[in-house]
Amino acid sequence: MSSSSAETAPASDFIRDIVRADLEAGRYPHPVTRFPPEPNGHLHIGHAMAICLNHAIAREFGGVFHLRFDDTNPVTEDAEFVEGIQDIIAWLGCDWGDRLFFASDYFEQLYRWALHLIDAGHAFVCELPPEEIRARAGSLTEPGTESPYRDRPAAESRDLFERMRAGEFENGSRVLRAKIDMASPVLTMRDPILYRIQKTPHHRTGDAWCIYPMYDFAHCLSDAIEGITHSLCSIEFVDHRPLYDWIVERVPTEATPHQYEFSRLNVSHTVTSKRKLRRLVEEGLVSGWDDPRMPTLVAQRRRGVRPESIRRFVMSTGVTKRDKVVELARYEHQIREDLNEGAPRVMGVLDPLRVVIDNYPEGQEESFELPRNPRDPDSGTRSVPFGREIWIERDDFREDPPKKFFRLSPGREVRLRGAYLVTCTEVLRDAAGEVTELRCRYDPETRGGDAPDGRKVKGTLHWVSAAHALSAEVRLYDTLFSDPHPDDAPEGQDFTALLNPESLELRERCWVEPGLGGAQVGEVFQFERLGYFCVDPDSSPERLVFNRTVTLRDSWAKAASGS
């Protein structure tokens, strides 16, 4: 499958049908979409769906794509996340050009529109404590109770709101609320808070403001300011759409954007709640936002996942209105398909067992030319040194092999990948009885791995020359959670109780081909017969460090070629 065809979304889905109909009706000359993250954490795989969809709609219909930070809460936001989000969206391949915006750029305009709502009788300053506002909100079956300040004169609310901006009042003492309907079946319409006092420096505006708009107020009006035509967001915002429309209709904006919701993308064996991800980081349950076990995009990049894999995966899940949980295996399949095409092949041994080839001349060395990628004839070859002592994988030897075990055992002949046929003649053990070394003999007539007499050998092993191999640490990752649905933890059980205690296995005494000495951080290789591995930022010339990106499919793991 070609890259272009794999990344092309379905020709039609309900979002594209809406956009197409709007353009045909002449409502807009072209679509204007945006991705509006809050800079309070790093983006995860679920966000990739929203990023790629918004970017794809703009690209496919000749429109433009904005990146806007909805930075309205200085308590949780940080410039670090602003920089990280820009970096990862660019890495994902979604270009916003010169259309980078911040809701904080619009604070003065938003403030003026809040005054407009007050003057029009659509908003009031409420002095109830936060806990009482929550207590009066009602429930899905019971209406809420109106604030005693709801009917205060507009002039009085305006005066109080202006004094709130001036810093006269303390945090939590007053808020600006919309005057809608405390009996509304939609909870977000029960006189929601529009502004609160927050005497915290903002990462962009510093101490210029001590009142900040709530997300729901700033988000829709920022869309209007930017002329967003199709406000595409995930399905959890469906209950916010009535408030979105209510605000836009009552403020004198030139544009009237519309919100459309699509299904969230969730992947099994992980969580995508920012609150939960933040807990994992802050409680030290992972090493950071870029821990390769995390679903964040920075973590997936560190693990070795290519942006093409993520784009193909998210678009292949389809654009629907139903929330979905996609099996992790489907995501990993897409990663393998991508890496199988382009990742160079190398040999590495993760659990080494020494092999001495007794009849190979001492001091002799030679090298073999092996393909860099059998699937790409133009990729060339790599030179792999060979000598009398080599390392093989411990699992590739059994002294008493079970049926259908075709690898090395006493008296059995196997193929060393691209090198020679060898036969095990002796097993050496330490005082505890553990196998420490194998003695073998090789057939010098089988250079390249094939017997001139045509005899068949079923087992093929990967190996590295002990005299030339480079030491490496390899980190083997499993699912972060042992339960496929950690968000559905039983009542009374915290989701962290479902963490997989075996999600990380360190192999600190590994050996790899010497050609990996020049590998750069982020490069991904297929360790033949073992999986795909990425050079970690912790790596150095003195100590290579690799993360396992994904395992091989079973059929590949059994294939001697590793292709």
C-alpha positions, 0 to 999 in steps of 0.5 A, a space after each residue: 500500500 502506498 503512503 498516499 493511498 494509506 493516508 487518504 481518508 474515506 471519500 465520504 463521511 458525515 463531516 465531509 458531507 456537511 462541508 461539501 454541502 456548505 460549499 456547494 450552497 455557497 455558505 463559505 468560499 472554503 472551510 476554515 478549521 482549527 485544532 484548539 488545545 489547552 496547554 496543560 499537558 502533552 497531546 495523546 493519540 486521541 488528539 491525533 484524530 482531531 488534529 488529522 481530521 481538521 487538517 485533512 478537511 482544510 487540505 482536501 477542500 482548499 481551506 486553511 487550518 489554524 492552530 490555536 491555544 485555548 489558554 484561559 487557565 493560568 493555574 494549569 498551563 505552561 509555556 513548556 506545553 505550548 512549545 511541546 504541542 507545536 513541536 509534536 503537531 509539526 512532527 505529525 505533518 499537520 502544518 498551520 503555516 502562519 496561522 498560530 493563535 492564542 485565546 489570550 490574544 483576544 482577552 480584551 475583546 472577550 472582556 468587552 463582549 462579556 460587558 455586552 452580555 451584562 448590559 443586555 441582561 444575559 449575564 450577572 455577577 454572582 457572589 455565591 461561594 463555589 461550593 454553593 453554586 455547585 450545590 444549587 446546580 441540580 441533577 439530571 432529574 432535578 432542576 437547579 436553584 437560581 442564585 439570589 443575585 440573578 436579578 441584580 440590575 445590569 448596571 450593578 453587575 457591570 460595576 462589579 465586573 469592572 471591579 473584578 477586573 481591577 483586582 478588587 476582590 479575592 479568588 472565589 469571591 465572585 464570578 460572572 454567570 450567564 443568565 439562561 435556565 436553571 431548569 434546562 435539561 442540559 446541565 451546561 445551560 444552568 447559568 454557567 460561569 463565564 468568568 472567574 477571578 484567578 490572581 495567577 500570572 499567565 504564561 503570555 500576559 503575565 499579571 495584566 489580568 486577574 480575571 479569566 474567561 471560562 473555556 466555553 466562553 472563550 472557545 466559541 468566541 475565539 472561533 468566531 474571531 478567527 472565522 472558523 467555519 466548521 468547529 470540529 470536536 470530539 463527542 464529549 462536547 456535544 452537551 456544550 454545543 447549546 451553550 456554544 450557540 447561545 453565546 455566539 447568538 448573543 454577541 455581535 460577532 461578524 462570523 457565526 461558527 457551528 460546532 460538529 462532533 465526531 467520535 473520540 478515539 480511544 485505544 485499549 490498555 491505556 487512558 487518555 484523560 489528561 487528569 489521569 495522565 498527569 497523575 501518572 507523571 506527578 506520582 512517578 508511576 511513569 518516568 515522564 510525559 514521554 515515557 514510551 508506555 504512555 499514549 502521548 504523542 511525545 512518548 510514541 515518538 520516543 518509542 519509535 512510532 513514525 508520524 505516518 503510522 499515526 496518521 494512517 491509523 487514526 484515519 483508518 478508524 473512520 469518522 463516526 458519531 459513536 465513541 469507539 475503543 480500538 484494540 491496541 493490536 490494530 494500532 500495532 499492526 499499522 506500526 509494523 506495516 509501516 516499519 516493515 517497509 522502511 526500517 533497516 535490518 540488523 542483528 542484536 542479541 538480548 539474552 546472550 549465550 556465548 558460542 565458540 566455533 572450535 574448528 574456525 581458525 583462531 585470529 581469523 575474521 571475515 565479513 558478510 554482506 547482508 541486505 539492509 532491507 530485503 523489501 527494498 532492493 535499492 537499500 543496499 547491503 551492510 557489512 557484518 563481521 564474523 569470528 570464532 566466538 559469537 553471541 546467540 540468543 539463549 532461547 535459541 538453544 535447548 539441551 532437551 528440545 521439545 518437538 518442532 524445536 528447530 533451533 540449536 541443540 546437541 548434535 543438531 545443525 542450524 544456519 547462522 543467518 547469512 554466515 555458515 551452518 554450525 553443529 553443537 558438539 558440547 555444552 559447558 555449565 557453571 557450578 550452579 549448572 547453568 549453561 554458560 557456553 556452547 562449543 560448535 563446529 562449522 562447515 566451511 563449505 557453507 559460506 553464506 548459509 547454504 549447503 553445496 550438497 543441497 541438504 536442508 536445514 530448518 533452523 536459522 539463528 541471528 547472531 553477533 560477533 563477540 569480538 566486534 559487538 557493541 554493548 547495549 541496553 534494551 528496554 522491552 515495553 508491554 501495555 501500561 495497563 493489564 486491563 484492556 479498559 482501565 477507565 472502567 475500573 470497578 467502583 471503589 478501585 483507583 485506575 492505577 491499581 490496574 497498572 501492569 507491573 511488567 510493562 517495562 523489562 530492562 535488558 542491560 547486557 545486550 549485544 548488537 552489530 557494530 554498524 549501529 555505533 553511528 545510529 542517531 537518536 530516533 532511528 528505528 531498526 528491525 532486530 531480525 527475528 525480535 522486533 523493531 527498536 528505536 535509539 533512545 535519547 538516553 543513548 550515548 557512544 559509550 552506551 547504546 540504549 534502544 526502546 522496543 517499538 513493537 514486536 514482530 508478527 508471529 509469522 515474521 518471528 518464525 521467519 529466518 529472513 526477518 523480512 
